[in-house]
């Protein structure tokens, strides 16, 4: 059981918003759907290497209160860190919690991206 004090990280839940640019392409931006309190933990190297290959490399796992609007097309943001959601599951099938394995996206500072 997770104690209420473990949910000390406030993450933004975001969804992609694609807008047609008029030239046949789209521009993607991210819209914050809400803030969620969660427990987030980095995965050990052993957990990372033994993770399900279909999910890709996993870096973190979060637990949050159960909600029905979290999907694989969303992402979580914690400060400047961005996490893509690799799976969503109800760990005890009682609709109390959600567990999401995550992959932290690498962010390149603009000064280095040139």
Secondary structure, DSSP 4 states (H G I P E B T S, - for coil): ---GGG--EEEEEEEEEEEE-SSS-EEEEEEEEEEEEEEEEEPPHHHHHHS-GGG----EEEEEE--S---TTEEEEETTEEEEE---B-TTSSSSEEEEEEEEPP---TTT--
